[in-house]
């Protein structure tokens, strides 16, 4: 029951700020992969998480997956990510992000 | 926006200070709390456990917690005990199929006659009637080739029941719909109910069994339903409580010139009268309540 007490206290702190639980989850997912993401990149990433996620995605996992793609696998840049469509993201997310299924903007790569 | 990032950072720091903190528990907690702030800690813990078991990367955890909490505490379609009986695969199934509303009907309750015995034809298999409640089912089947059977079902997931079948030699095509539904309800209670027969009720039923045996009546079966009412069935009739005592005292017993039933000891007769009186009082109370309404 102490655990619930701690959750309650934290929820009270959380309630004092006018912040969105989903944004906070994206934030935790993103910073879990890389703690020192620059604020300007964080803003882009949070917006993108919010745009791309839906009721069939886990918000922390969305943040974590995108941060992984950008900072660990380096399969996509922030600039490319800005142009990512929700459809492309969903295909990637649903199709198993960690089994050789890179998040890439194929068309852009071809053009480059 | 930078301001909100500072807030997130500060909250994340607060989280790190809590021992054994699990972020998902916190999201579930916020979801639960956003529906009902007065849920006890014990029940919150149980709800969090249900959410935890039902979550995966393809479920919005906050939404899941809100939906399940709403189902139990706001819409009240099921109890927390019942929610805990729904397998996580079923919750995931309803979520992924966008059919979370179907959880409302997971423990639906109804009883129905599917076909009246008089309409039964030879050579055809039928489900005659069913009683469904709380994820359990008693279903009467009939086929002229194999006879009647009762199938007892326990719901194990959204699309699966575990079944056990037993003969229903009591069934015949002259039975009324009411008889069948009452008997199925008794069989359902006997199979699935948590309520135990009280000692007093057991003594009453033993006494009646003894008296019926003295009168060489061996085709009457006794049940006590969940309300503690006595129900008796023979091949075609059924009686509830007071009606059964009326049957015994007015039709079954043969009185001698002194007004005594020779086949029964005086003490047994007095006990029986005591039970009968209880049913009469109960019936009078019900009638008074109906008048009052």
Contacts between the chains, C-beta under 8 A, distances in Angstrom:
chain1	res1	chain2	res2	distance
A	1	B	41	4.8
A	1	B	42	7.4
A	1	B	45	7.4
A	3	B	20	7.2
A	3	B	25	7.3
A	3	B	45	7.6
A	4	B	29	7.5
A	4	B	41	4.3
A	4	B	44	5.5
A	4	B	45	6.2
A	5	B	41	7.5
A	6	B	18	5.0
A	6	B	21	7.1
A	7	B	25	6.3
A	7	B	26	5.7
A	7	B	29	4.3
A	7	B	44	8.0
A	8	B	29	7.6
A	10	B	11	7.8
A	10	B	14	6.2
A	10	B	15	6.9
A	10	B	18	6.9
A	10	B	26	6.3
A	11	B	26	7.5
A	11	B	29	6.1
A	11	B	30	5.9
A	11	B	33	5.9
A	13	B	11	6.8
A	13	B	14	6.1
A	14	B	11	6.3
A	14	B	30	7.0
A	17	B	4	8.0
A	17	B	7	4.9
A	17	B	11	7.5
A	19	B	4	6.0
A	19	B	7	5.7
A	19	B	8	6.9
A	19	B	11	7.7
A	21	B	27	6.7
A	21	B	30	5.6
A	21	B	62	5.5
A	22	B	62	6.9
A	23	B	4	7.3
A	23	B	8	7.4
A	24	B	8	5.7
A	24	B	11	6.6
A	25	B	23	7.8
A	25	B	27	6.4
A	25	B	61	7.9
A	25	B	62	7.5
A	27	B	5	7.5
A	27	B	8	4.3
A	27	B	12	7.1
A	28	B	8	7.9
A	28	B	12	6.3
A	28	B	23	5.9
A	31	B	12	6.7
A	39	B	2	5.5
A	39	B	5	5.7
A	42	B	5	6.0
A	43	B	1	5.3
A	43	B	2	8.0
A	43	B	5	7.5
A	53	B	60	7.8
A	54	B	60	7.5
A	55	B	60	4.7
A	55	B	63	5.8
A	56	B	58	5.0
A	56	B	59	7.3
A	56	B	60	7.3
A	56	B	96	7.2
A	57	B	57	7.3
A	57	B	58	6.8
A	57	B	60	6.7
A	58	B	55	7.1
A	58	B	56	7.3
A	58	B	57	4.9
A	58	B	58	7.2
A	58	B	59	6.2
A	58	B	60	6.8
A	58	B	61	5.7
A	59	B	27	7.9
A	59	B	60	6.8
A	59	B	61	7.1
A	59	B	62	7.1
A	60	B	23	6.6
A	60	B	24	7.4
A	60	B	27	7.7
A	60	B	61	7.7
A	61	B	57	4.7
A	94	B	58	7.3
